[in-house]
Amino acid sequence: MKEKFLEWLNENKGLFWGIVIGLAVAILFLTIGFWATLLIAICVGIGAFLGSRPDIRALIGEWFLNLFNKKN
C-alpha cells in the first residue's frame, strides 16, 4: 500500500501539493476568515520573494545590522 502511494506521489507531485495547499487555505478561510487569510498569503508571498533574492537578503541583513548597531 505504501509503495503504491509513493509511486502515485512521484507521478502526481503537483496534484498532491495543490490538494494540500487548497485544504490549508480552506481551513484558514473557515477558521480565521477571508481578510486574515489574504493577509497571511500576502506576507508569505512577500517573504518568499525576498527570500529568493540573495541581493535583497543581503540588503535587508545590512539594514538590520545598522539598525541595531547604531550609537547614540
PyMOL Python script that loads the backbone (N, CA, C, O; Angstrom):
from pymol import cmd

cmd.read_pdbstr("""\
ATOM      1  N   MET A   1       0.821  -1.189   0.000  1.00  0.00           N
ATOM      2  CA  MET A   1       0.000   0.000   0.000  1.00  0.00           C
ATOM      3  C   MET A   1       0.872   1.262   0.000  1.00  0.00           C
ATOM      4  O   MET A   1       0.637   2.202  -0.760  1.00  0.00           O
ATOM      5  N   LYS A   2       1.888   1.254   0.878  1.00  0.00           N
ATOM      6  CA  LYS A   2       2.772   2.398   0.979  1.00  0.00           C
ATOM      7  C   LYS A   2       3.527   2.616  -0.330  1.00  0.00           C
ATOM      8  O   LYS A   2       3.704   3.753  -0.768  1.00  0.00           O
ATOM      9  N   GLU A   3       3.967   1.534  -0.947  1.00  0.00           N
ATOM     10  CA  GLU A   3       4.710   1.642  -2.202  1.00  0.00           C
ATOM     11  C   GLU A   3       3.835   2.241  -3.306  1.00  0.00           C
ATOM     12  O   GLU A   3       4.296   3.055  -4.106  1.00  0.00           O
ATOM     13  N   LYS A   4       2.556   1.820  -3.337  1.00  0.00           N
ATOM     14  CA  LYS A   4       1.638   2.355  -4.342  1.00  0.00           C
ATOM     15  C   LYS A   4       1.422   3.849  -4.135  1.00  0.00           C
ATOM     16  O   LYS A   4       1.380   4.616  -5.097  1.00  0.00           O
ATOM     17  N   PHE A   5       1.285   4.262  -2.863  1.00  0.00           N
ATOM     18  CA  PHE A   5       1.101   5.682  -2.590  1.00  0.00           C
ATOM     19  C   PHE A   5       2.332   6.472  -3.003  1.00  0.00           C
ATOM     20  O   PHE A   5       2.204   7.520  -3.634  1.00  0.00           O
ATOM     21  N   LEU A   6       3.516   5.993  -2.661  1.00  0.00           N
ATOM     22  CA  LEU A   6       4.747   6.693  -3.022  1.00  0.00           C
ATOM     23  C   LEU A   6       4.923   6.764  -4.536  1.00  0.00           C
ATOM     24  O   LEU A   6       5.407   7.768  -5.058  1.00  0.00           O
ATOM     25  N   GLU A   7       4.534   5.709  -5.240  1.00  0.00           N
ATOM     26  CA  GLU A   7       4.587   5.719  -6.703  1.00  0.00           C
ATOM     27  C   GLU A   7       3.623   6.765  -7.263  1.00  0.00           C
ATOM     28  O   GLU A   7       3.975   7.531  -8.160  1.00  0.00           O
ATOM     29  N   TRP A   8       2.403   6.786  -6.721  1.00  0.00           N
ATOM     30  CA  TRP A   8       1.419   7.782  -7.166  1.00  0.00           C
ATOM     31  C   TRP A   8       1.913   9.187  -6.859  1.00  0.00           C
ATOM     32  O   TRP A   8       1.755  10.095  -7.675  1.00  0.00           O
ATOM     33  N   LEU A   9       2.518   9.372  -5.672  1.00  0.00           N
ATOM     34  CA  LEU A   9       3.031  10.681  -5.271  1.00  0.00           C
ATOM     35  C   LEU A   9       4.133  11.147  -6.216  1.00  0.00           C
ATOM     36  O   LEU A   9       4.161  12.319  -6.591  1.00  0.00           O
ATOM     37  N   ASN A  10       5.026  10.270  -6.602  1.00  0.00           N
ATOM     38  CA  ASN A  10       6.095  10.632  -7.535  1.00  0.00           C
ATOM     39  C   ASN A  10       5.546  11.036  -8.893  1.00  0.00           C
ATOM     40  O   ASN A  10       6.116  11.897  -9.562  1.00  0.00           O
ATOM     41  N   GLU A  11       4.446  10.422  -9.304  1.00  0.00           N
ATOM     42  CA  GLU A  11       3.858  10.739 -10.602  1.00  0.00           C
ATOM     43  C   GLU A  11       2.972  11.981 -10.557  1.00  0.00           C
ATOM     44  O   GLU A  11       2.733  12.606 -11.590  1.00  0.00           O
ATOM     45  N   ASN A  12       2.482  12.345  -9.370  1.00  0.00           N
ATOM     46  CA  ASN A  12       1.495  13.423  -9.242  1.00  0.00           C
ATOM     47  C   ASN A  12       1.860  14.420  -8.146  1.00  0.00           C
ATOM     48  O   ASN A  12       1.010  14.767  -7.326  1.00  0.00           O
ATOM     49  N   LYS A  13       3.099  14.884  -8.118  1.00  0.00           N
ATOM     50  CA  LYS A  13       3.530  15.813  -7.067  1.00  0.00           C
ATOM     51  C   LYS A  13       2.746  17.118  -7.111  1.00  0.00           C
ATOM     52  O   LYS A  13       2.351  17.637  -6.067  1.00  0.00           O
ATOM     53  N   GLY A  14       2.522  17.645  -8.289  1.00  0.00           N
ATOM     54  CA  GLY A  14       1.790  18.903  -8.417  1.00  0.00           C
ATOM     55  C   GLY A  14       0.364  18.784  -7.906  1.00  0.00           C
ATOM     56  O   GLY A  14      -0.127  19.668  -7.205  1.00  0.00           O
ATOM     57  N   LEU A  15      -0.292  17.700  -8.255  1.00  0.00           N
ATOM     58  CA  LEU A  15      -1.658  17.457  -7.786  1.00  0.00           C
ATOM     59  C   LEU A  15      -1.686  17.330  -6.273  1.00  0.00           C
ATOM     60  O   LEU A  15      -2.551  17.909  -5.615  1.00  0.00           O
ATOM     61  N   PHE A  16      -0.752  16.582  -5.720  1.00  0.00           N
ATOM     62  CA  PHE A  16      -0.702  16.385  -4.273  1.00  0.00           C
ATOM     63  C   PHE A  16      -0.526  17.707  -3.544  1.00  0.00           C
ATOM     64  O   PHE A  16      -1.268  17.992  -2.604  1.00  0.00           O
ATOM     65  N   TRP A  17       0.448  18.527  -3.960  1.00  0.00           N
ATOM     66  CA  TRP A  17       0.692  19.800  -3.282  1.00  0.00           C
ATOM     67  C   TRP A  17      -0.453  20.776  -3.512  1.00  0.00           C
ATOM     68  O   TRP A  17      -0.748  21.594  -2.641  1.00  0.00           O
ATOM     69  N   GLY A  18      -1.090  20.703  -4.650  1.00  0.00           N
ATOM     70  CA  GLY A  18      -2.270  21.529  -4.887  1.00  0.00           C
ATOM     71  C   GLY A  18      -3.389  21.198  -3.921  1.00  0.00           C
ATOM     72  O   GLY A  18      -4.056  22.093  -3.402  1.00  0.00           O
ATOM     73  N   ILE A  19      -3.595  19.917  -3.682  1.00  0.00           N
ATOM     74  CA  ILE A  19      -4.616  19.476  -2.728  1.00  0.00           C
ATOM     75  C   ILE A  19      -4.263  19.931  -1.315  1.00  0.00           C
ATOM     76  O   ILE A  19      -5.123  20.437  -0.593  1.00  0.00           O
ATOM     77  N   VAL A  20      -3.012  19.755  -0.918  1.00  0.00           N
ATOM     78  CA  VAL A  20      -2.585  20.138   0.431  1.00  0.00           C
ATOM     79  C   VAL A  20      -2.740  21.640   0.639  1.00  0.00           C
ATOM     80  O   VAL A  20      -3.271  22.071   1.662  1.00  0.00           O
ATOM     81  N   ILE A  21      -2.287  22.435  -0.313  1.00  0.00           N
ATOM     82  CA  ILE A  21      -2.389  23.888  -0.185  1.00  0.00           C
ATOM     83  C   ILE A  21      -3.846  24.336  -0.214  1.00  0.00           C
ATOM     84  O   ILE A  21      -4.239  25.210   0.558  1.00  0.00           O
ATOM     85  N   GLY A  22      -4.649  23.747  -1.097  1.00  0.00           N
ATOM     86  CA  GLY A  22      -6.067  24.079  -1.155  1.00  0.00           C
ATOM     87  C   GLY A  22      -6.783  23.757   0.142  1.00  0.00           C
ATOM     88  O   GLY A  22      -7.622  24.534   0.599  1.00  0.00           O
ATOM     89  N   LEU A  23      -6.462  22.630   0.733  1.00  0.00           N
ATOM     90  CA  LEU A  23      -7.062  22.247   2.009  1.00  0.00           C
ATOM     91  C   LEU A  23      -6.648  23.217   3.112  1.00  0.00           C
ATOM     92  O   LEU A  23      -7.477  23.627   3.925  1.00  0.00           O
ATOM     93  N   ALA A  24      -5.374  23.582   3.139  1.00  0.00           N
ATOM     94  CA  ALA A  24      -4.884  24.515   4.162  1.00  0.00           C
ATOM     95  C   ALA A  24      -5.570  25.877   4.023  1.00  0.00           C
ATOM     96  O   ALA A  24      -5.962  26.475   5.024  1.00  0.00           O
ATOM     97  N   VAL A  25      -5.716  26.367   2.798  1.00  0.00           N
ATOM     98  CA  VAL A  25      -6.377  27.654   2.576  1.00  0.00           C
ATOM     99  C   VAL A  25      -7.851  27.572   2.981  1.00  0.00           C
ATOM    100  O   VAL A  25      -8.381  28.503   3.588  1.00  0.00           O
ATOM    101  N   ALA A  26      -8.501  26.481   2.650  1.00  0.00           N
ATOM    102  CA  ALA A  26      -9.909  26.311   3.035  1.00  0.00           C
ATOM    103  C   ALA A  26     -10.066  26.309   4.558  1.00  0.00           C
ATOM    104  O   ALA A  26     -10.991  26.925   5.086  1.00  0.00           O
ATOM    105  N   ILE A  27      -9.178  25.627   5.253  1.00  0.00           N
ATOM    106  CA  ILE A  27      -9.234  25.593   6.712  1.00  0.00           C
ATOM    107  C   ILE A  27      -9.003  26.998   7.281  1.00  0.00           C
ATOM    108  O   ILE A  27      -9.679  27.410   8.224  1.00  0.00           O
ATOM    109  N   LEU A  28      -8.046  27.729   6.701  1.00  0.00           N
ATOM    110  CA  LEU A  28      -7.808  29.095   7.162  1.00  0.00           C
ATOM    111  C   LEU A  28      -9.023  29.979   6.932  1.00  0.00           C
ATOM    112  O   LEU A  28      -9.397  30.753   7.814  1.00  0.00           O
ATOM    113  N   PHE A  29      -9.650  29.877   5.751  1.00  0.00           N
ATOM    114  CA  PHE A  29     -10.863  30.657   5.475  1.00  0.00           C
ATOM    115  C   PHE A  29     -11.935  30.380   6.518  1.00  0.00           C
ATOM    116  O   PHE A  29     -12.573  31.306   7.018  1.00  0.00           O
ATOM    117  N   LEU A  30     -12.131  29.122   6.843  1.00  0.00           N
ATOM    118  CA  LEU A  30     -13.193  28.758   7.771  1.00  0.00           C
ATOM    119  C   LEU A  30     -12.884  29.136   9.214  1.00  0.00           C
ATOM    120  O   LEU A  30     -13.803  29.393   9.990  1.00  0.00           O
ATOM    121  N   THR A  31     -11.604  29.175   9.588  1.00  0.00           N
ATOM    122  CA  THR A  31     -11.262  29.430  10.984  1.00  0.00           C
ATOM    123  C   THR A  31     -10.973  30.907  11.266  1.00  0.00           C
ATOM    124  O   THR A  31     -11.443  31.441  12.271  1.00  0.00           O
ATOM    125  N   ILE A  32     -10.210  31.573  10.396  1.00  0.00           N
ATOM    126  CA  ILE A  32      -9.832  32.964  10.694  1.00  0.00           C
ATOM    127  C   ILE A  32     -10.451  33.972   9.749  1.00  0.00           C
ATOM    128  O   ILE A  32     -10.353  35.173  10.002  1.00  0.00           O
ATOM    129  N   GLY A  33     -11.080  33.540   8.679  1.00  0.00           N
ATOM    130  CA  GLY A  33     -11.759  34.460   7.782  1.00  0.00           C
ATOM    131  C   GLY A  33     -10.951  34.814   6.548  1.00  0.00           C
ATOM    132  O   GLY A  33      -9.769  34.492   6.426  1.00  0.00           O
ATOM    133  N   PHE A  34     -11.640  35.493   5.637  1.00  0.00           N
ATOM    134  CA  PHE A  34     -11.055  35.824   4.334  1.00  0.00           C
ATOM    135  C   PHE A  34      -9.904  36.812   4.446  1.00  0.00           C
ATOM    136  O   PHE A  34      -8.828  36.569   3.898  1.00  0.00           O
ATOM    137  N   TRP A  35     -10.114  37.940   5.158  1.00  0.00           N
ATOM    138  CA  TRP A  35      -9.112  39.002   5.173  1.00  0.00           C
ATOM    139  C   TRP A  35      -7.843  38.577   5.899  1.00  0.00           C
ATOM    140  O   TRP A  35      -6.740  38.907   5.463  1.00  0.00           O
ATOM    141  N   ALA A  36      -7.984  37.858   6.987  1.00  0.00           N
ATOM    142  CA  ALA A  36      -6.797  37.380   7.703  1.00  0.00           C
ATOM    143  C   ALA A  36      -6.020  36.381   6.837  1.00  0.00           C
ATOM    144  O   ALA A  36      -4.789  36.389   6.815  1.00  0.00           O
ATOM    145  N   THR A  37      -6.758  35.523   6.127  1.00  0.00           N
ATOM    146  CA  THR A  37      -6.112  34.569   5.234  1.00  0.00           C
ATOM    147  C   THR A  37      -5.400  35.294   4.101  1.00  0.00           C
ATOM    148  O   THR A  37      -4.286  34.929   3.724  1.00  0.00           O
ATOM    149  N   LEU A  38      -6.048  36.324   3.559  1.00  0.00           N
ATOM    150  CA  LEU A  38      -5.430  37.115   2.492  1.00  0.00           C
ATOM    151  C   LEU A  38      -4.162  37.800   2.982  1.00  0.00           C
ATOM    152  O   LEU A  38      -3.160  37.831   2.268  1.00  0.00           O
ATOM    153  N   LEU A  39      -4.195  38.348   4.188  1.00  0.00           N
ATOM    154  CA  LEU A  39      -3.012  38.987   4.760  1.00  0.00           C
ATOM    155  C   LEU A  39      -1.875  37.982   4.920  1.00  0.00           C
ATOM    156  O   LEU A  39      -0.727  38.290   4.599  1.00  0.00           O
ATOM    157  N   ILE A  40      -2.180  36.800   5.408  1.00  0.00           N
ATOM    158  CA  ILE A  40      -1.163  35.753   5.556  1.00  0.00           C
ATOM    159  C   ILE A  40      -0.572  35.396   4.191  1.00  0.00           C
ATOM    160  O   ILE A  40       0.644  35.262   4.057  1.00  0.00           O
ATOM    161  N   ALA A  41      -1.428  35.243   3.179  1.00  0.00           N
ATOM    162  CA  ALA A  41      -0.958  34.894   1.837  1.00  0.00           C
ATOM    163  C   ALA A  41      -0.049  35.983   1.268  1.00  0.00           C
ATOM    164  O   ALA A  41       0.961  35.681   0.633  1.00  0.00           O
ATOM    165  N   ILE A  42      -0.403  37.240   1.493  1.00  0.00           N
ATOM    166  CA  ILE A  42       0.429  38.346   1.006  1.00  0.00           C
ATOM    167  C   ILE A  42       1.776  38.354   1.718  1.00  0.00           C
ATOM    168  O   ILE A  42       2.819  38.524   1.085  1.00  0.00           O
ATOM    169  N   CYS A  43       1.750  38.169   3.042  1.00  0.00           N
ATOM    170  CA  CYS A  43       3.009  38.145   3.797  1.00  0.00           C
ATOM    171  C   CYS A  43       3.898  36.984   3.372  1.00  0.00           C
ATOM    172  O   CYS A  43       5.112  37.144   3.242  1.00  0.00           O
ATOM    173  N   VAL A  44       3.306  35.828   3.158  1.00  0.00           N
ATOM    174  CA  VAL A  44       4.074  34.666   2.705  1.00  0.00           C
ATOM    175  C   VAL A  44       4.656  34.931   1.318  1.00  0.00           C
ATOM    176  O   VAL A  44       5.812  34.597   1.057  1.00  0.00           O
ATOM    177  N   GLY A  45       3.873  35.521   0.437  1.00  0.00           N
ATOM    178  CA  GLY A  45       4.357  35.843  -0.908  1.00  0.00           C
ATOM    179  C   GLY A  45       5.513  36.822  -0.880  1.00  0.00           C
ATOM    180  O   GLY A  45       6.503  36.635  -1.587  1.00  0.00           O
ATOM    181  N   ILE A  46       5.398  37.864  -0.071  1.00  0.00           N
ATOM    182  CA  ILE A  46       6.489  38.837   0.048  1.00  0.00           C
ATOM    183  C   ILE A  46       7.726  38.171   0.647  1.00  0.00           C
ATOM    184  O   ILE A  46       8.846  38.399   0.188  1.00  0.00           O
ATOM    185  N   GLY A  47       7.516  37.347   1.673  1.00  0.00           N
ATOM    186  CA  GLY A  47       8.648  36.641   2.280  1.00  0.00           C
ATOM    187  C   GLY A  47       9.329  35.696   1.308  1.00  0.00           C
ATOM    188  O   GLY A  47      10.556  35.600   1.290  1.00  0.00           O
ATOM    189  N   ALA A  48       8.537  34.993   0.495  1.00  0.00           N
ATOM    190  CA  ALA A  48       9.113  34.087  -0.497  1.00  0.00           C
ATOM    191  C   ALA A  48       9.893  34.862  -1.549  1.00  0.00           C
ATOM    192  O   ALA A  48      10.973  34.443  -1.967  1.00  0.00           O
ATOM    193  N   PHE A  49       9.341  35.994  -1.973  1.00  0.00           N
ATOM    194  CA  PHE A  49      10.038  36.815  -2.972  1.00  0.00           C
ATOM    195  C   PHE A  49      11.357  37.334  -2.420  1.00  0.00           C
ATOM    196  O   PHE A  49      12.399  37.221  -3.065  1.00  0.00           O
ATOM    197  N   LEU A  50      11.301  37.907  -1.217  1.00  0.00           N
ATOM    198  CA  LEU A  50      12.523  38.456  -0.624  1.00  0.00           C
ATOM    199  C   LEU A  50      13.530  37.361  -0.289  1.00  0.00           C
ATOM    200  O   LEU A  50      14.735  37.570  -0.421  1.00  0.00           O
ATOM    201  N   GLY A  51      13.055  36.212   0.137  1.00  0.00           N
ATOM    202  CA  GLY A  51      13.949  35.114   0.465  1.00  0.00           C
ATOM    203  C   GLY A  51      14.612  34.473  -0.735  1.00  0.00           C
ATOM    204  O   GLY A  51      15.666  33.850  -0.612  1.00  0.00           O
ATOM    205  N   SER A  52      13.995  34.626  -1.899  1.00  0.00           N
ATOM    206  CA  SER A  52      14.560  34.009  -3.099  1.00  0.00           C
ATOM    207  C   SER A  52      15.587  34.901  -3.791  1.00  0.00           C
ATOM    208  O   SER A  52      16.215  34.481  -4.762  1.00  0.00           O
ATOM    209  N   ARG A  53      15.758  36.106  -3.310  1.00  0.00           N
ATOM    210  CA  ARG A  53      16.688  37.042  -3.931  1.00  0.00           C
ATOM    211  C   ARG A  53      17.876  37.290  -3.016  1.00  0.00           C
ATOM    212  O   ARG A  53      17.734  37.995  -2.016  1.00  0.00           O
ATOM    213  N   PRO A  54      19.047  36.733  -3.324  1.00  0.00           N
ATOM    214  CA  PRO A  54      20.210  36.904  -2.440  1.00  0.00           C
ATOM    215  C   PRO A  54      20.626  38.367  -2.281  1.00  0.00           C
ATOM    216  O   PRO A  54      21.072  38.764  -1.204  1.00  0.00           O
ATOM    217  N   ASP A  55      20.489  39.168  -3.329  1.00  0.00           N
ATOM    218  CA  ASP A  55      20.889  40.572  -3.232  1.00  0.00           C
ATOM    219  C   ASP A  55      19.990  41.332  -2.262  1.00  0.00           C
ATOM    220  O   ASP A  55      20.474  42.163  -1.494  1.00  0.00           O
ATOM    221  N   ILE A  56      18.706  41.060  -2.287  1.00  0.00           N
ATOM    222  CA  ILE A  56      17.779  41.727  -1.378  1.00  0.00           C
ATOM    223  C   ILE A  56      18.000  41.228   0.050  1.00  0.00           C
ATOM    224  O   ILE A  56      17.929  42.006   1.001  1.00  0.00           O
ATOM    225  N   ARG A  57      18.269  39.920   0.198  1.00  0.00           N
ATOM    226  CA  ARG A  57      18.547  39.385   1.539  1.00  0.00           C
ATOM    227  C   ARG A  57      19.751  40.085   2.162  1.00  0.00           C
ATOM    228  O   ARG A  57      19.740  40.401   3.352  1.00  0.00           O
ATOM    229  N   ALA A  58      20.793  40.328   1.358  1.00  0.00           N
ATOM    230  CA  ALA A  58      21.983  40.998   1.873  1.00  0.00           C
ATOM    231  C   ALA A  58      21.655  42.433   2.279  1.00  0.00           C
ATOM    232  O   ALA A  58      22.125  42.903   3.315  1.00  0.00           O
ATOM    233  N   LEU A  59      20.863  43.125   1.484  1.00  0.00           N
ATOM    234  CA  LEU A  59      20.469  44.496   1.827  1.00  0.00           C
ATOM    235  C   LEU A  59      19.664  44.543   3.126  1.00  0.00           C
ATOM    236  O   LEU A  59      19.895  45.409   3.970  1.00  0.00           O
ATOM    237  N   ILE A  60      18.731  43.624   3.282  1.00  0.00           N
ATOM    238  CA  ILE A  60      17.915  43.590   4.487  1.00  0.00           C
ATOM    239  C   ILE A  60      18.773  43.245   5.697  1.00  0.00           C
ATOM    240  O   ILE A  60      18.604  43.831   6.766  1.00  0.00           O
ATOM    241  N   GLY A  61      19.689  42.299   5.536  1.00  0.00           N
ATOM    242  CA  GLY A  61      20.585  41.948   6.631  1.00  0.00           C
ATOM    243  C   GLY A  61      21.448  43.121   7.057  1.00  0.00           C
ATOM    244  O   GLY A  61      21.633  43.362   8.250  1.00  0.00           O
ATOM    245  N   GLU A  62      21.979  43.852   6.082  1.00  0.00           N
ATOM    246  CA  GLU A  62      22.774  45.039   6.378  1.00  0.00           C
ATOM    247  C   GLU A  62      21.940  46.082   7.104  1.00  0.00           C
ATOM    248  O   GLU A  62      22.397  46.690   8.071  1.00  0.00           O
ATOM    249  N   TRP A  63      20.717  46.285   6.635  1.00  0.00           N
ATOM    250  CA  TRP A  63      19.829  47.276   7.233  1.00  0.00           C
ATOM    251  C   TRP A  63      19.555  46.939   8.701  1.00  0.00           C
ATOM    252  O   TRP A  63      19.591  47.822   9.558  1.00  0.00           O
ATOM    253  N   PHE A  64      19.277  45.640   8.995  1.00  0.00           N
ATOM    254  CA  PHE A  64      19.022  45.235  10.377  1.00  0.00           C
ATOM    255  C   PHE A  64      20.266  45.404  11.239  1.00  0.00           C
ATOM    256  O   PHE A  64      20.173  45.846  12.384  1.00  0.00           O
ATOM    257  N   LEU A  65      21.425  45.056  10.701  1.00  0.00           N
ATOM    258  CA  LEU A  65      22.651  45.222  11.484  1.00  0.00           C
ATOM    259  C   LEU A  65      22.886  46.691  11.800  1.00  0.00           C
ATOM    260  O   LEU A  65      23.243  47.030  12.928  1.00  0.00           O
ATOM    261  N   ASN A  66      22.691  47.564  10.823  1.00  0.00           N
ATOM    262  CA  ASN A  66      22.864  49.009  11.049  1.00  0.00           C
ATOM    263  C   ASN A  66      21.806  49.531  12.010  1.00  0.00           C
ATOM    264  O   ASN A  66      22.091  50.421  12.811  1.00  0.00           O
ATOM    265  N   LEU A  67      20.604  49.001  11.948  1.00  0.00           N
ATOM    266  CA  LEU A  67      19.523  49.459  12.804  1.00  0.00           C
ATOM    267  C   LEU A  67      19.823  49.190  14.275  1.00  0.00           C
ATOM    268  O   LEU A  67      19.566  50.034  15.133  1.00  0.00           O
ATOM    269  N   PHE A  68      20.370  48.003  14.561  1.00  0.00           N
ATOM    270  CA  PHE A  68      20.602  47.628  15.950  1.00  0.00           C
ATOM    271  C   PHE A  68      22.017  47.972  16.460  1.00  0.00           C
ATOM    272  O   PHE A  68      22.280  47.879  17.659  1.00  0.00           O
ATOM    273  N   ASN A  69      22.906  48.362  15.570  1.00  0.00           N
ATOM    274  CA  ASN A  69      24.270  48.697  15.987  1.00  0.00           C
ATOM    275  C   ASN A  69      24.522  50.204  15.993  1.00  0.00           C
ATOM    276  O   ASN A  69      25.674  50.634  16.054  1.00  0.00           O
ATOM    277  N   LYS A  70      23.455  51.014  15.931  1.00  0.00           N
ATOM    278  CA  LYS A  70      23.629  52.457  15.933  1.00  0.00           C
ATOM    279  C   LYS A  70      24.079  52.933  17.301  1.00  0.00           C
ATOM    280  O   LYS A  70      23.613  52.448  18.332  1.00  0.00           O
ATOM    281  N   LYS A  71      24.988  53.883  17.291  1.00  0.00           N
ATOM    282  CA  LYS A  71      25.432  54.511  18.531  1.00  0.00           C
ATOM    283  C   LYS A  71      24.746  55.864  18.631  1.00  0.00           C
ATOM    284  O   LYS A  71      24.699  56.619  17.660  1.00  0.00           O
ATOM    285  N   ASN A  72      24.217  56.164  19.805  1.00  0.00           N
ATOM    286  CA  ASN A  72      23.504  57.443  20.001  1.00  0.00           C
ATOM    287  C   ASN A  72      24.450  58.553  20.270  1.00  0.00           C
ATOM    288  O   ASN A  72      24.027  59.693  20.458  1.00  0.00           O
TER     289      ASN A  72
END
""", "prot")
cmd.dss("prot")
cmd.show_as("cartoon", "prot")
cmd.util.cbc("prot")
cmd.orient("prot")
